[in-house]
Every structure is written in C-alpha cells, then in structure tokens.
Amino acid sequence: MLKKEFLLLGRFLIALFLLITIFWAMSFFSIYTREQTRITASKWIYSNIPFESKILGEHWDDGLPLSISPFTEAKYKRELLTIYEPDNQNKINYYAVQLSTADYIIINSRRLYGTLMRLSDKYPVTSRYYALLFDNKLGYERMIEFTSYPVFFGITINDDASEETFQVFEHPKVIIFKNSKRFSDKIIAEKLQAL
C-alpha cells in the first residue's frame, strides 16, 4: 500500500514539475513574439524627442536610439556618461555639468544601476545619483518605460530581480527621463554632495 502511495506521489511530482517547466518555457518564449524593447523605445524616441536634442546614455551599454530607417541616431547629440569612474569631487562636477546641459537621459538596461545602487560604500555618489534620478529629484522626470516581461495565459512574470544577463540582453527595461526643471550644474552638484 505504501509503495503505491509513493508511486502516485512520484507521478504527481513529475507531472507538476513538467507543467511548471512548460509554463516557464512558454512564458519566456513570449518575449520573442514581441518587438524588442530597444527597438520599440527607438521608434518612440524618433516620434517624440525633437531632433538635435542632447541625449545622455550610459557607457557599457548600447546607445539609443538605434538606427531605424529612415532615421539614424545622428539626428541627436548623444553622449555617454562614464558611470564606472571613481566616485570623487571630479565625478560630482562631471555629473553636474553633463546633467545640466542635457535634454534627456536614456537608461536602456539595469546593467549599471542594478549593481551600483547596491554598492553605496564603493560608489556613494553614483548610487545617490541613481536614487535621486529615479525619485525625480535631479530636475529630470521619468517620461516612459519600456518592458517586455515573460507572459503566459495572461500571467506576467516580473523578472526585474533575476540575474542581470537574464534580462539585459533579451528584454531589457528601457527608461527615458526628460530634463524638465533645467537645474543648474551648481544645484545638481549640491544635491549629489548631500551624502
């Protein structure tokens, strides 16, 4: 009798794990049935951000917008923020000048902020920069966000907490910020120094 119960339990567990595996595989496959977030974001940029705007991106990541015929990224003044440089007064001044003169910031994955915000001992200025940016306290406001999460039978799986490369290459979260308040470099530097 006990042997039969273990056999039934084993079959149930095999069926359960098989269903979970199929659910996850189909959910993840769904991201390939939709347009990649960087392409969707690039189309939005060409339609909504004026040409010649100064756009800041992040080094160690792909710059946006991507070239999508008939447009090319040359329509914009793109610069990359060097985020991994050592946190010191020079970096505060650098951020302050860059942020005060740019029109938009485009973060096209969590590659940098997903790591550096948790390393506030080593990167206090950078982690503060991200915290202030995401809280709309640097004069920039979050305009739009592009995501493409795994979905199956209407159930969405938010995988923002997954290992970085799992999301960054396949379906990165793209966030676009607009410089709406136009803070001076002095104001931005003061905000970044308030540690």
Backbone as a chain_set.jsonl record, in Angstrom:
{"seq": "MLKKEFLLLGRFLIALFLLITIFWAMSFFSIYTREQTRITASKWIYSNIPFESKILGEHWDDGLPLSISPFTEAKYKRELLTIYEPDNQNKINYYAVQLSTADYIIINSRRLYGTLMRLSDKYPVTSRYYALLFDNKLGYERMIEFTSYPVFFGITINDDASEETFQVFEHPKVIIFKNSKRFSDKIIAEKLQAL", "coords": {"N": [[0.825, -1.202, 0.0], [1.891, 1.257, 0.865], [3.899, 1.517, -1.003], [2.441, 1.952, -3.358], [1.325, 4.446, -2.822], [3.637, 6.046, -2.732], [4.393, 5.777, -5.385], [2.247, 7.047, -6.695], [2.585, 9.612, -5.616], [5.102, 10.222, -6.67], [4.51, 10.254, -9.451], [2.723, 12.376, -9.467], [4.399, 14.506, -8.676], [6.252, 14.512, -10.786], [4.543, 15.202, -12.914], [3.708, 17.717, -11.999], [6.164, 19.21, -11.944], [6.791, 19.047, -14.624], [4.67, 20.502, -15.767], [5.179, 23.021, -14.616], [7.673, 23.57, -15.774], [6.99, 23.66, -18.508], [5.199, 25.813, -18.414], [6.959, 27.903, -17.626], [8.788, 27.875, -19.787], [7.137, 28.52, -21.995], [6.248, 31.008, -21.157], [8.636, 32.501, -21.097], [9.366, 32.276, -23.768], [7.502, 33.938, -24.899], [8.523, 36.526, -24.923], [9.934, 36.686, -27.256], [8.046, 36.897, -29.153], [7.267, 39.419, -29.328], [8.138, 42.823, -30.178], [11.501, 43.818, -29.652], [12.519, 45.603, -26.75], [14.369, 47.732, -27.029], [14.121, 48.429, -29.689], [11.414, 49.206, -29.839], [11.537, 51.372, -28.065], [13.317, 53.024, -29.472], [11.806, 53.697, -31.754], [9.816, 55.161, -30.486], [11.341, 57.272, -29.498], [12.198, 58.591, -31.884], [9.745, 59.541, -32.695], [8.923, 61.203, -30.632], [10.927, 62.707, -29.346], [12.534, 65.708, -29.918], [14.592, 66.262, -32.806], [18.108, 66.849, -32.712], [18.244, 67.104, -29.986], [20.022, 66.808, -26.897], [21.098, 63.795, -25.75], [21.754, 61.746, -23.044], [23.39, 58.727, -22.492], [24.483, 55.575, -21.132], [27.79, 54.461, -20.583], [29.163, 51.243, -21.363], [26.872, 50.137, -22.222], [24.335, 49.688, -24.749], [23.845, 52.357, -26.99], [21.029, 54.499, -27.383], [18.872, 56.316, -29.564], [18.419, 53.377, -31.685], [19.441, 52.914, -35.102], [16.835, 53.226, -37.301], [15.367, 52.82, -40.234], [13.678, 55.489, -41.804], [15.472, 56.858, -40.193], [18.4, 57.871, -38.312], [20.679, 57.579, -35.547], [22.2, 59.834, -35.669], [20.657, 62.03, -35.763], [20.503, 63.088, -33.311], [22.233, 64.578, -30.503], [24.299, 62.645, -28.996], [25.666, 61.477, -25.979], [27.782, 59.628, -23.778], [27.538, 58.794, -20.399], [30.16, 58.341, -18.17], [29.98, 56.09, -16.003], [31.348, 54.262, -14.336], [33.655, 55.437, -13.377], [35.868, 56.458, -10.663], [34.269, 57.441, -7.609], [34.302, 60.689, -6.679], [35.102, 64.174, -6.074], [35.573, 65.205, -8.616], [33.962, 63.571, -10.183], [31.429, 64.262, -9.27], [31.324, 66.932, -10.178], [31.514, 66.435, -12.917], [29.144, 64.911, -13.426], [27.313, 66.925, -12.731], [27.716, 68.976, -14.671], [27.212, 67.558, -17.077], [24.525, 66.678, -16.664], [23.178, 69.089, -16.353], [23.275, 70.204, -18.847], [22.091, 68.5, -20.64], [19.238, 67.185, -22.486], [17.755, 64.865, -22.271], [17.856, 61.711, -20.535], [18.666, 58.429, -21.189], [18.228, 55.303, -20.049], [19.03, 52.179, -20.86], [19.01, 49.61, -19.869], [19.243, 47.598, -16.892], [21.826, 47.212, -16.295], [23.868, 48.839, -15.13], [22.697, 50.474, -13.01], [21.397, 48.495, -11.576], [23.39, 47.168, -10.263], [25.211, 49.099, -9.145], [23.726, 50.711, -7.41], [23.483, 49.156, -5.195], [25.986, 49.138, -4.206], [26.785, 51.177, -2.396], [28.803, 51.833, -0.605], [31.199, 51.72, -2.041], [30.517, 53.198, -4.289], [29.29, 55.858, -3.552], [28.46, 58.376, -4.595], [27.495, 57.727, -7.14], [25.461, 55.862, -6.545], [23.801, 57.554, -5.154], [23.192, 59.381, -7.18], [21.625, 57.735, -8.919], [19.488, 57.127, -7.165], [18.384, 59.686, -6.704], [17.743, 60.391, -9.348], [15.799, 58.425, -10.042], [13.867, 59.168, -8.249], [12.968, 61.507, -9.273], [14.366, 63.888, -8.57], [16.474, 65.303, -9.601], [15.876, 67.176, -11.407], [15.049, 65.922, -13.633], [12.371, 64.125, -15.117], [10.682, 61.017, -15.122], [9.674, 59.877, -18.151], [8.741, 57.72, -19.766], [8.58, 54.137, -19.845], [9.847, 51.124, -21.075], [9.056, 47.789, -21.219], [9.247, 44.203, -21.395], [8.011, 41.607, -20.277], [8.109, 38.074, -19.407], [5.203, 36.261, -20.337], [2.312, 34.256, -19.944], [-0.744, 32.77, -20.671], [-1.994, 35.114, -19.808], [-0.702, 35.669, -17.436], [1.744, 37.559, -16.02], [5.216, 37.621, -15.525], [7.269, 39.304, -13.551], [10.512, 39.842, -13.974], [12.506, 41.457, -12.946], [14.179, 41.169, -10.756], [15.833, 39.133, -11.401], [18.91, 37.419, -12.366], [21.318, 39.565, -13.832], [22.192, 39.3, -16.652], [20.24, 37.69, -17.633], [18.049, 39.267, -18.223], [19.007, 41.657, -19.381], [20.084, 41.31, -22.001], [18.111, 40.024, -23.529], [15.503, 41.139, -23.049], [15.557, 43.985, -22.137], [14.823, 46.518, -19.664], [13.874, 49.703, -20.586], [14.292, 53.048, -19.784], [13.212, 56.354, -20.008], [14.114, 59.628, -19.338], [13.235, 63.046, -18.956], [14.673, 66.276, -19.044], [13.169, 68.382, -17.252], [13.12, 70.435, -15.371], [15.478, 71.803, -15.565], [17.826, 72.237, -13.87], [20.632, 74.038, -12.606], [24.201, 73.451, -12.959], [25.359, 73.88, -10.501], [23.287, 73.5, -8.603], [22.702, 70.806, -9.059], [25.146, 69.632, -8.376], [25.202, 70.23, -5.649], [23.077, 68.679, -4.717], [24.054, 66.113, -5.257], [26.225, 66.048, -3.545], [25.197, 65.985, -1.003], [25.615, 63.861, 1.053]], "CA": [[0.0, 0.0, 0.0], [2.792, 2.403, 0.965], [4.604, 1.584, -2.28], [1.505, 2.533, -4.321], [1.211, 5.871, -2.488], [4.873, 6.695, -3.19], [4.331, 5.78, -6.845], [1.311, 8.123, -7.06], [3.24, 10.871, -5.273], [6.151, 10.429, -7.675], [3.873, 10.66, -10.718], [2.185, 13.73, -9.283], [5.51, 15.465, -8.678], [6.772, 14.593, -12.156], [3.567, 15.975, -13.696], [3.762, 19.104, -11.52], [7.387, 19.849, -12.419], [6.674, 19.145, -16.077], [3.777, 21.642, -16.035], [5.9, 24.257, -14.263], [8.707, 23.762, -16.792], [6.314, 24.089, -19.737], [4.689, 27.168, -18.158], [8.064, 28.857, -17.663], [9.338, 27.924, -21.145], [6.204, 29.266, -22.847], [6.263, 32.398, -20.684], [9.858, 33.158, -21.557], [9.3, 32.331, -25.231], [6.614, 35.036, -25.304], [9.259, 37.773, -25.168], [10.404, 36.661, -28.641], [6.903, 37.133, -30.041], [7.041, 40.876, -29.317], [9.27, 43.644, -30.599], [12.478, 44.025, -28.594], [12.264, 46.887, -26.098], [15.226, 48.801, -27.559], [13.545, 48.844, -30.978], [10.193, 49.949, -29.506], [11.956, 52.652, -27.48], [13.91, 53.84, -30.54], [10.69, 54.239, -32.552], [9.178, 56.189, -29.667], [12.267, 58.416, -29.448], [12.113, 59.324, -33.147], [8.425, 60.18, -32.798], [8.581, 62.079, -29.509], [12.03, 63.561, -28.883], [12.964, 66.549, -31.036], [15.93, 66.07, -33.354], [19.153, 67.73, -32.17], [18.263, 67.072, -28.516], [21.182, 66.146, -26.301], [20.682, 62.598, -25.027], [22.796, 61.053, -22.297], [23.248, 57.291, -22.272], [25.473, 55.069, -20.193], [28.808, 53.611, -21.199], [28.987, 49.826, -21.083], [25.547, 49.732, -22.661], [24.029, 50.115, -26.112], [23.264, 53.685, -27.073], [19.732, 54.651, -28.042], [18.092, 55.347, -30.33], [19.036, 52.577, -32.733], [19.079, 53.374, -36.448], [15.642, 52.578, -37.865], [15.108, 53.547, -41.479], [14.69, 56.303, -42.468], [16.17, 57.672, -39.206], [19.631, 57.383, -37.698], [20.971, 58.237, -34.27], [22.885, 61.1, -35.946], [19.669, 63.112, -35.595], [20.594, 63.553, -31.921], [23.554, 64.758, -29.903], [24.368, 61.582, -27.983], [26.884, 61.369, -25.178], [27.728, 58.555, -22.799], [28.031, 59.084, -19.053], [31.111, 57.336, -17.699], [29.452, 55.788, -14.673], [32.254, 53.454, -13.517], [34.814, 56.185, -12.873], [35.851, 56.535, -9.192], [33.419, 58.478, -7.013], [35.059, 61.747, -6.017], [34.582, 65.502, -6.417], [35.59, 65.353, -10.082], [32.795, 62.887, -10.738], [30.272, 65.112, -8.952], [31.353, 68.054, -11.124], [31.235, 65.872, -14.235], [27.697, 64.658, -13.477], [26.583, 68.193, -12.665], [27.794, 69.638, -15.981], [26.509, 66.745, -18.075], [23.078, 66.662, -16.416], [22.602, 70.427, -16.518], [23.267, 70.596, -20.265], [21.399, 67.503, -21.47], [17.787, 67.272, -22.588], [17.172, 63.573, -21.905], [18.696, 60.596, -20.127], [18.068, 57.151, -21.552], [18.837, 54.127, -19.432], [18.43, 51.119, -21.659], [19.015, 48.323, -19.17], [19.61, 47.754, -15.474], [23.205, 46.741, -16.189], [24.663, 49.638, -14.191], [22.01, 50.849, -11.77], [21.057, 47.286, -10.835], [24.549, 46.789, -9.454], [25.874, 50.191, -8.42], [22.89, 51.229, -6.315], [23.7, 48.296, -4.028], [27.382, 49.293, -3.792], [26.885, 52.568, -1.943], [30.084, 52.063, 0.084], [32.222, 51.96, -3.056], [30.007, 54.201, -5.238], [28.271, 56.666, -2.865], [27.947, 59.428, -5.486], [26.727, 57.095, -8.215], [24.22, 55.306, -6.007], [22.944, 58.714, -4.853], [22.728, 59.864, -8.492], [20.506, 56.902, -9.369], [18.352, 57.297, -6.246], [17.779, 60.988, -6.991], [17.167, 60.348, -10.688], [14.569, 57.634, -10.013], [12.887, 59.896, -7.435], [12.688, 62.775, -9.975], [14.898, 64.98, -7.759], [17.619, 65.936, -10.263], [15.338, 68.021, -12.462], [14.574, 65.035, -14.692], [11.197, 63.33, -14.777], [10.524, 59.787, -15.893], [8.649, 60.062, -19.177], [8.176, 56.458, -20.234], [9.364, 52.94, -19.565], [9.537, 50.035, -21.994], [9.365, 46.478, -20.663], [8.69, 43.045, -22.093], [8.161, 40.511, -19.329], [7.522, 36.793, -19.794], [3.747, 36.198, -20.116], [1.65, 33.042, -20.454], [-2.141, 32.737, -20.23], [-2.309, 36.365, -19.118], [0.081, 35.806, -16.196], [3.013, 38.235, -16.281], [6.266, 37.337, -14.546], [8.223, 40.403, -13.45], [11.823, 39.242, -13.702], [13.473, 42.518, -12.659], [15.121, 40.741, -9.722], [16.617, 37.999, -11.889], [20.32, 37.688, -12.674], [21.383, 40.67, -14.798], [22.268, 38.938, -18.067], [18.996, 37.025, -17.999], [17.12, 40.261, -18.747], [19.672, 42.749, -20.083], [20.308, 41.056, -23.418], [16.911, 39.535, -24.2], [14.343, 42.018, -22.916], [15.932, 44.994, -21.137], [13.913, 47.619, -19.328], [14.379, 50.985, -21.064], [13.641, 54.159, -19.081], [13.571, 57.651, -20.597], [13.899, 60.776, -18.46], [13.318, 64.357, -19.614], [15.156, 67.366, -18.2], [12.031, 69.303, -17.235], [13.326, 71.577, -14.47], [16.688, 72.51, -16.007], [18.655, 72.671, -12.757], [21.996, 74.446, -12.944], [25.214, 72.499, -12.508], [25.598, 74.126, -9.077], [22.212, 72.846, -7.846], [22.88, 69.346, -9.194], [26.327, 69.266, -7.57], [24.794, 70.293, -4.221], [22.232, 67.504, -4.439], [24.899, 64.922, -5.27], [27.164, 66.103, -2.428], [24.492, 65.84, 0.263], [25.723, 62.435, 1.422]], "C": [[0.867, 1.263, 0.0], [3.543, 2.615, -0.349], [3.734, 2.265, -3.343], [1.361, 4.05, -4.092], [2.456, 6.639, -2.945], [4.903, 6.795, -4.717], [3.407, 6.894, -7.344], [1.92, 9.506, -6.778], [4.323, 11.205, -6.291], [5.583, 10.883, -9.004], [3.31, 12.067, -10.63], [3.291, 14.773, -9.353], [6.122, 15.612, -10.069], [5.849, 15.445, -13.02], [3.612, 17.449, -13.303], [4.99, 19.83, -12.059], [7.389, 19.99, -13.94], [5.79, 20.334, -16.459], [4.46, 22.971, -15.73], [6.956, 24.571, -15.318], [8.102, 24.263, -18.102], [5.786, 25.512, -19.577], [5.81, 28.188, -18.279], [8.621, 28.996, -19.082], [8.432, 28.746, -22.068], [6.157, 30.74, -22.45], [7.479, 33.134, -21.229], [9.871, 33.284, -23.076], [8.465, 33.521, -25.699], [7.368, 36.338, -25.57], [9.766, 37.845, -26.602], [9.273, 36.861, -29.638], [6.577, 38.616, -30.127], [8.312, 41.584, -29.779], [10.2, 43.869, -29.412], [12.354, 45.446, -28.057], [13.128, 48.023, -26.643], [14.714, 49.303, -28.908], [12.285, 49.671, -30.732], [10.549, 51.329, -28.954], [12.534, 53.571, -28.553], [12.818, 54.463, -31.412], [9.995, 55.369, -31.79], [10.045, 57.45, -29.635], [12.155, 59.245, -30.723], [10.789, 60.058, -33.29], [8.181, 61.245, -31.751], [9.692, 62.979, -28.991], [12.522, 64.381, -30.066], [14.389, 66.235, -31.492], [16.848, 67.161, -32.818], [19.142, 67.797, -30.645], [19.524, 66.361, -28.04], [20.68, 65.013, -25.406], [21.886, 61.968, -24.34], [22.43, 59.582, -22.175], [24.303, 56.864, -21.286], [26.504, 54.229, -20.929], [28.614, 52.191, -20.687], [27.582, 49.359, -21.454], [25.319, 50.239, -24.076], [23.414, 51.506, -26.085], [21.931, 53.647, -27.792], [19.574, 56.088, -28.481], [18.954, 54.537, -31.291], [18.662, 53.18, -34.082], [17.905, 52.541, -36.953], [15.234, 53.41, -39.068], [13.754, 54.239, -41.431], [15.55, 57.126, -41.504], [17.471, 57.02, -38.749], [19.857, 58.158, -36.405], [21.69, 59.57, -34.459], [21.944, 62.292, -35.84], [19.766, 63.744, -34.208], [22.054, 63.765, -31.525], [23.63, 63.753, -28.745], [25.713, 61.602, -27.284], [26.691, 60.268, -24.151], [28.284, 59.026, -21.462], [28.978, 57.963, -18.638], [30.817, 57.056, -16.222], [30.468, 55.087, -13.763], [33.49, 54.19, -13.021], [34.732, 56.288, -11.346], [34.968, 57.687, -8.696], [34.277, 59.452, -6.22], [34.466, 63.091, -6.455], [34.572, 65.728, -7.923], [34.368, 64.701, -10.723], [31.521, 63.679, -10.452], [30.2, 66.269, -9.944], [31.0, 67.597, -12.537], [29.739, 65.608, -14.409], [26.925, 65.973, -13.561], [26.57, 68.907, -14.016], [27.001, 68.86, -17.03], [24.99, 66.83, -17.906], [22.44, 68.033, -16.63], [22.491, 70.829, -17.987], [22.515, 69.622, -21.179], [19.892, 67.744, -21.471], [17.1, 66.007, -22.085], [18.262, 62.639, -21.377], [17.951, 59.328, -20.523], [18.881, 56.035, -20.915], [18.21, 52.936, -20.132], [18.651, 49.713, -21.129], [19.362, 48.605, -17.716], [21.047, 47.332, -15.218], [23.999, 47.523, -15.146], [23.905, 49.94, -12.9], [21.639, 49.624, -10.934], [22.17, 46.825, -9.92], [25.013, 47.929, -8.554], [25.035, 50.785, -7.297], [23.082, 50.409, -5.041], [25.133, 48.401, -3.503], [27.64, 50.714, -3.289], [28.161, 52.857, -1.162], [31.179, 52.414, -0.908], [31.821, 53.08, -4.016], [28.93, 55.074, -4.573], [27.658, 57.739, -3.761], [27.042, 58.819, -6.551], [25.424, 56.503, -7.693], [23.261, 56.434, -5.628], [22.381, 59.299, -6.152], [21.517, 59.064, -8.961], [19.277, 57.087, -8.478], [17.628, 58.607, -6.528], [17.104, 61.002, -8.362], [15.829, 59.61, -10.677], [13.478, 58.278, -9.166], [12.522, 61.254, -8.042], [13.191, 63.99, -9.194], [16.133, 65.641, -8.354], [17.163, 66.871, -11.385], [14.82, 67.216, -13.642], [13.333, 64.294, -14.216], [11.114, 62.124, -15.697], [9.366, 59.979, -16.861], [7.949, 58.754, -19.518], [9.14, 55.328, -19.942], [8.9, 51.847, -20.526], [9.99, 48.715, -21.378], [8.741, 45.39, -21.536], [8.925, 41.828, -21.206], [7.614, 39.201, -19.902], [6.043, 36.737, -19.405], [3.226, 34.882, -20.68], [0.262, 32.972, -19.833], [-2.496, 33.964, -19.398], [-1.569, 36.575, -17.812], [1.446, 36.38, -16.555], [3.991, 37.933, -15.155], [7.272, 38.485, -14.586], [9.572, 39.813, -13.04], [12.897, 40.299, -13.463], [14.52, 42.089, -11.635], [15.994, 39.567, -10.173], [18.079, 38.399, -12.119], [20.392, 38.632, -13.878], [21.335, 40.229, -16.257], [21.01, 38.234, -18.555], [18.034, 38.001, -18.659], [17.788, 41.252, -19.692], [19.799, 42.511, -21.585], [19.019, 40.715, -24.171], [15.76, 40.535, -24.199], [14.604, 43.092, -21.852], [14.819, 46.007, -20.887], [14.58, 48.91, -19.781], [13.583, 52.089, -20.373], [14.141, 55.465, -19.686], [13.148, 58.763, -19.647], [14.056, 62.065, -19.262], [13.771, 65.411, -18.608], [14.087, 68.458, -18.19], [12.271, 70.536, -16.38], [14.581, 72.375, -14.784], [17.496, 73.084, -14.839], [20.04, 73.068, -13.261], [22.973, 73.384, -12.445], [25.49, 72.654, -11.013], [24.547, 73.404, -8.23], [22.387, 71.331, -7.882], [24.056, 68.883, -8.344], [25.981, 69.256, -6.083], [23.97, 69.076, -3.836], [23.078, 66.23, -4.366], [25.864, 64.881, -4.078], [26.493, 65.851, -1.074], [24.456, 64.388, 0.69], [25.535, 62.235, 2.913]], "O": [[0.62, 2.205, -0.752], [3.792, 3.749, -0.756], [4.233, 3.063, -4.137], [1.284, 4.828, -5.043], [2.35, 7.743, -3.478], [5.383, 7.785, -5.269], [3.737, 7.601, -8.296], [1.794, 10.434, -7.577], [4.441, 12.352, -6.721], [6.117, 11.804, -9.623], [3.398, 12.85, -11.576], [3.14, 15.803, -10.01], [6.471, 16.719, -10.481], [6.311, 16.306, -13.769], [3.56, 18.328, -14.164], [4.875, 20.942, -12.574], [7.934, 20.955, -14.474], [6.125, 21.087, -17.373], [4.335, 23.93, -16.491], [7.11, 25.728, -15.71], [8.636, 25.177, -18.729], [5.908, 26.327, -20.491], [5.655, 29.213, -18.943], [8.896, 30.108, -19.532], [8.919, 29.576, -22.836], [6.039, 31.616, -23.308], [7.369, 34.242, -21.754], [10.336, 34.29, -23.611], [8.7, 34.053, -26.784], [6.909, 37.167, -26.356], [10.005, 38.936, -27.118], [9.517, 36.98, -30.839], [5.714, 39.024, -30.904], [9.405, 41.017, -29.767], [9.738, 44.086, -28.292], [12.112, 46.383, -28.817], [12.669, 49.163, -26.712], [14.863, 50.483, -29.228], [12.104, 50.722, -31.348], [9.939, 52.331, -29.329], [12.267, 54.773, -28.544], [12.906, 55.639, -31.767], [9.633, 56.394, -32.367], [9.53, 58.564, -29.735], [12.032, 60.468, -30.657], [10.729, 61.099, -33.945], [7.325, 62.109, -31.941], [9.415, 63.93, -28.26], [12.887, 63.824, -31.101], [15.274, 65.977, -30.676], [16.4, 68.265, -32.51], [19.973, 68.497, -30.066], [20.025, 65.442, -28.688], [19.944, 65.234, -24.445], [22.906, 61.693, -24.973], [21.309, 59.234, -21.805], [24.952, 57.705, -20.666], [26.166, 53.402, -21.777], [27.956, 51.984, -19.667], [27.159, 48.283, -21.032], [26.036, 51.124, -24.545], [22.559, 51.796, -25.249], [21.733, 52.849, -28.708], [20.095, 56.993, -27.83], [20.056, 54.942, -31.661], [17.661, 53.889, -34.184], [17.978, 51.314, -37.021], [14.81, 54.558, -38.933], [12.767, 53.613, -41.046], [16.286, 58.007, -41.947], [17.626, 55.8, -38.79], [19.305, 59.239, -36.199], [21.784, 60.357, -33.518], [22.391, 63.439, -35.828], [19.186, 64.8, -33.957], [22.973, 63.21, -32.128], [23.094, 63.989, -27.663], [26.76, 61.729, -27.917], [25.573, 60.007, -23.708], [29.375, 59.592, -21.402], [28.641, 56.783, -18.742], [31.349, 57.713, -15.327], [30.451, 55.293, -12.549], [34.3, 53.604, -12.302], [33.637, 56.213, -10.788], [34.933, 58.763, -9.293], [34.897, 59.088, -5.221], [33.439, 63.126, -7.134], [33.664, 66.371, -8.449], [33.812, 65.222, -11.689], [30.634, 63.756, -11.301], [29.134, 66.554, -10.489], [30.278, 68.283, -13.26], [29.137, 66.02, -15.4], [26.001, 66.113, -14.362], [25.525, 69.389, -14.453], [26.213, 69.439, -17.778], [24.26, 67.027, -18.877], [21.284, 68.121, -17.043], [21.695, 71.704, -18.33], [22.33, 69.902, -22.363], [19.347, 68.408, -20.589], [15.998, 66.066, -21.54], [19.435, 62.767, -21.731], [16.765, 59.17, -20.233], [20.063, 55.854, -21.208], [17.006, 52.703, -20.018], [18.495, 48.737, -21.862], [19.732, 49.724, -17.362], [21.447, 47.119, -14.074], [24.731, 46.925, -14.357], [24.418, 49.688, -11.81], [21.575, 49.712, -9.708], [21.918, 46.165, -8.912], [25.188, 47.748, -7.349], [25.585, 51.311, -6.328], [22.869, 50.91, -3.937], [25.458, 47.817, -2.47], [28.596, 51.367, -3.708], [28.566, 54.015, -1.063], [31.994, 53.301, -0.652], [32.675, 53.822, -4.5], [27.772, 55.033, -4.989], [26.454, 57.983, -3.69], [25.958, 59.333, -6.827], [24.386, 56.633, -8.341], [22.046, 56.288, -5.766], [21.209, 59.671, -6.204], [20.502, 59.639, -9.354], [18.156, 57.193, -8.977], [16.399, 58.64, -6.585], [16.018, 61.561, -8.517], [14.842, 60.096, -11.229], [12.297, 57.975, -9.339], [11.846, 62.058, -7.401], [12.515, 65.018, -9.157], [16.777, 66.454, -7.691], [17.968, 67.303, -12.21], [14.213, 67.776, -14.555], [13.249, 63.885, -13.058], [11.431, 62.198, -16.884], [8.228, 60.212, -16.453], [6.721, 58.685, -19.554], [10.347, 55.529, -19.809], [7.703, 51.676, -20.756], [11.166, 48.544, -21.056], [7.821, 45.647, -22.313], [9.913, 41.11, -21.365], [6.753, 39.219, -20.782], [5.67, 37.114, -18.294], [3.64, 34.446, -21.754], [0.11, 33.098, -18.618], [-3.214, 33.862, -18.403], [-1.796, 37.58, -17.139], [2.211, 35.767, -17.301], [3.635, 37.983, -13.978], [8.034, 38.618, -15.544], [9.749, 39.348, -11.914], [14.071, 40.064, -13.747], [15.64, 42.602, -11.651], [16.807, 39.067, -9.395], [18.425, 39.579, -12.069], [19.616, 38.503, -14.825], [20.515, 40.735, -17.023], [20.746, 38.189, -19.756], [17.282, 37.618, -19.556], [17.196, 41.644, -20.697], [19.631, 43.449, -22.364], [18.867, 41.087, -25.334], [15.118, 40.751, -25.226], [13.959, 43.108, -20.803], [14.003, 46.305, -21.759], [15.72, 49.187, -19.407], [12.352, 52.07, -20.375], [15.345, 55.66, -19.856], [11.999, 58.836, -19.212], [14.913, 62.157, -20.141], [13.311, 65.434, -17.466], [14.105, 69.356, -19.032], [11.682, 71.586, -16.64], [14.731, 73.504, -14.317], [17.812, 74.274, -14.823], [20.549, 72.496, -14.225], [22.626, 72.535, -11.624], [25.817, 71.68, -10.335], [24.893, 72.763, -7.238], [22.239, 70.655, -6.863], [23.972, 67.857, -7.669], [26.418, 68.373, -5.345], [24.146, 68.511, -2.756], [22.844, 65.373, -3.513], [26.274, 63.802, -3.65], [27.176, 65.533, -0.101], [23.4, 63.757, 0.692], [25.593, 61.104, 3.397]]}, "num_chains": 1, "name": "protein.A"}
